[in-house]
């Protein structure tokens, strides 16, 4: 309301003070729903990084087993033994070390492939996934019923 000064009959508008943002009224329209893009991209990349890390860990462990198997094979050659059948302790150790090497190599390969695929998928999602521009496309779908001499049509109209 205008304020009237008693002696001058002059009216003056009151000063408008800026309202702090935490007390300001909400903006017009419905608030946007937060996009699920970045939490999904980040979590996918994180799981992929764990997969790549497991691949590295299994690779390092397999190299240790490979060194062990090569050492056992050299011991067998030095003693002039050949591992035709089972029963010899050194031959069994060699077979177990070689099998452990193969198992760890397989786990390493799986870790690298799965982790790399997830990291690559996260990059693709970050590039391709559109930002949310409207609250929900499902709210824009409308049923459509149309009749004509040729027949009746039932369908859905809206944005997909």
Wavefront OBJ file of the C-alpha trace (Angstrom):
o trace
v 0.000 0.000 0.000
v 1.169 3.533 -0.681
v 2.372 5.484 2.306
v 1.177 9.094 2.729
v 3.493 11.520 4.489
v 1.376 13.622 6.874
v 2.718 17.117 6.136
v 3.436 16.941 2.427
v 0.582 14.883 1.056
v 3.199 13.106 -1.000
v 2.728 9.407 -1.615
v 5.619 7.048 -1.779
v 5.654 3.364 -2.678
v 7.208 1.177 0.013
v 10.579 -0.336 -0.791
v 10.458 -3.897 -1.988
v 12.949 -6.098 -0.232
v 14.337 -9.116 -1.967
v 12.987 -12.338 -0.508
v 15.646 -14.956 0.287
v 15.546 -17.909 -2.116
v 14.616 -20.387 0.579
v 11.420 -18.401 1.239
v 10.647 -17.522 -2.373
v 7.546 -19.078 -3.932
v 8.184 -22.077 -6.193
v 8.517 -21.410 -9.928
v 5.458 -21.729 -12.109
v 4.555 -25.138 -13.501
v 5.343 -28.587 -12.256
v 8.881 -29.296 -11.095
v 10.930 -31.528 -13.382
v 11.571 -35.050 -12.253
v 15.294 -35.662 -11.818
v 16.891 -37.593 -14.645
v 18.140 -41.088 -13.912
v 20.865 -40.666 -16.532
v 23.885 -39.825 -14.414
v 23.318 -42.247 -11.520
v 22.923 -45.075 -14.048
v 25.958 -44.001 -16.098
v 28.183 -43.598 -13.039
v 27.129 -46.872 -11.418
v 27.581 -48.772 -14.698
v 31.048 -47.284 -15.145
v 31.923 -48.126 -11.525
v 30.873 -51.760 -11.912
v 32.839 -51.883 -15.173
v 35.910 -50.481 -13.434
v 35.601 -53.189 -10.771
v 35.447 -55.802 -13.548
v 38.575 -54.409 -15.200
v 40.286 -54.335 -11.795
v 39.394 -57.978 -11.218
v 40.770 -58.767 -14.663
v 44.065 -57.115 -13.730
v 44.175 -58.953 -10.393
v 43.526 -62.353 -11.951
v 46.100 -61.626 -14.675
v 48.793 -60.841 -12.101
v 47.892 -63.988 -10.136
v 48.001 -66.094 -13.320
v 51.485 -64.812 -14.135
v 52.610 -65.990 -10.689
v 51.147 -69.439 -11.349
v 52.795 -69.496 -14.779
v 56.192 -68.825 -13.195
v 55.533 -71.614 -10.691
v 54.535 -74.054 -13.461
v 57.604 -73.164 -15.568
v 59.834 -73.713 -12.528
v 58.281 -77.135 -11.881
v 58.667 -78.073 -15.554
v 62.352 -77.107 -15.420
v 62.768 -79.282 -12.293
v 61.173 -82.217 -14.121
v 63.527 -81.768 -17.085
v 66.543 -81.480 -14.773
v 65.665 -84.776 -13.115
v 64.962 -86.402 -16.481
v 61.353 -87.217 -15.575
v 58.435 -87.344 -17.981
v 54.894 -87.151 -16.714
v 53.114 -89.952 -18.519
v 50.822 -91.134 -15.758
v 49.735 -89.870 -12.404
v 51.187 -90.703 -9.074
v 54.430 -88.799 -9.099
v 54.278 -85.907 -6.689
v 56.268 -83.442 -8.820
v 54.128 -84.222 -11.887
v 50.931 -83.667 -9.906
v 52.235 -80.321 -8.644
v 53.096 -79.312 -12.218
v 49.634 -80.272 -13.506
v 47.915 -78.391 -10.662
v 50.022 -75.257 -11.230
v 49.357 -75.381 -14.980
v 45.601 -75.827 -14.424
v 45.569 -72.945 -11.916
v 47.319 -70.790 -14.526
v 44.638 -71.608 -17.117
v 41.813 -71.000 -14.627
v 43.215 -67.621 -13.586
v 43.775 -66.641 -17.239
v 40.121 -67.456 -17.982
v 38.919 -65.400 -15.005
v 41.171 -62.535 -16.111
v 39.773 -62.609 -19.639
v 36.189 -62.642 -18.360
v 36.934 -59.699 -16.046
v 38.524 -57.670 -18.838
v 35.719 -58.369 -21.320
v 32.826 -57.787 -18.898
v 34.422 -54.711 -17.329
v 35.359 -53.238 -20.682
v 31.861 -53.822 -22.033
v 30.305 -52.094 -19.020
v 32.664 -49.113 -19.214
v 32.012 -48.853 -22.952
v 28.276 -49.076 -22.338
v 28.509 -46.295 -19.757
v 30.301 -44.060 -22.264
v 27.668 -44.784 -24.912
v 24.860 -44.080 -22.416
v 26.468 -40.783 -21.419
v 26.638 -39.708 -25.056
v 23.335 -41.056 -26.382
v 20.925 -40.840 -23.422
v 18.862 -37.626 -23.804
v 18.340 -35.257 -20.912
v 14.860 -35.279 -19.369
v 12.800 -32.482 -20.909
v 9.349 -33.443 -19.753
v 8.112 -35.139 -16.596
v 6.751 -38.267 -18.218
v 5.849 -39.329 -21.727
v 3.271 -41.740 -20.344
v 1.098 -38.838 -19.222
v 0.769 -37.709 -22.817
v -0.742 -40.966 -24.091
v -4.439 -40.863 -24.914
v -6.797 -43.625 -25.972
v -8.374 -43.129 -29.399
v -11.638 -44.653 -30.587
v -12.875 -43.941 -34.105
v -15.778 -45.388 -36.032
v -16.432 -45.219 -39.743
v -18.473 -47.165 -42.293
v -15.392 -49.324 -42.955
v -14.925 -50.333 -39.311
v -13.920 -49.293 -35.825
v -10.454 -48.261 -34.692
v -9.075 -48.576 -31.173
v -5.612 -47.188 -30.498
v -3.313 -44.963 -28.500
v -2.185 -41.487 -29.485
v 0.646 -39.466 -27.993
v 4.426 -39.250 -27.743
v 6.409 -42.432 -27.564
l 1 2 3 4 5 6 7 8 9 10 11 12 13 14 15 16 17 18 19 20 21 22 23 24 25 26 27 28 29 30 31 32 33 34 35 36 37 38 39 40 41 42 43 44 45 46 47 48 49 50 51 52 53 54 55 56 57 58 59 60 61 62 63 64 65 66 67 68 69 70 71 72 73 74 75 76 77 78 79 80 81 82 83 84 85 86 87 88 89 90 91 92 93 94 95 96 97 98 99 100 101 102 103 104 105 106 107 108 109 110 111 112 113 114 115 116 117 118 119 120 121 122 123 124 125 126 127 128 129 130 131 132 133 134 135 136 137 138 139 140 141 142 143 144 145 146 147 148 149 150 151 152 153 154 155 156 157 158 159 160
